[in-house]
Amino acid sequence: MPKLRVEALDRLAAEAGLATRKDLFNNALSLLEWAVKHVRQGHLIAAVDERTDRMIELHMPFLGNLAKHAERE
């Protein structure tokens, strides 16, 4: 993994209060598994601004692929 990417991971872990890269990856994997489960169920993954009720959908190619596959089933 490139040094700049490792440094970015370490900054993210520190900002999130995670002690190790293992903790960071375990949390990231949990979030990814949750997103995959919901996309397979036909749900959108989004951030919601509670003040304005504005929703911003997360666009990631692999989630789009999962959604297309789930539609065909």
Protein Blocks (a to p, Z undefined) as FASTA:
>chain_A
ZZklmmmmmmmmmmnopabfklmmmmmmmmmmmmmmmmmnopacddddfknopacddddf
klmmmmmmmmmZZ
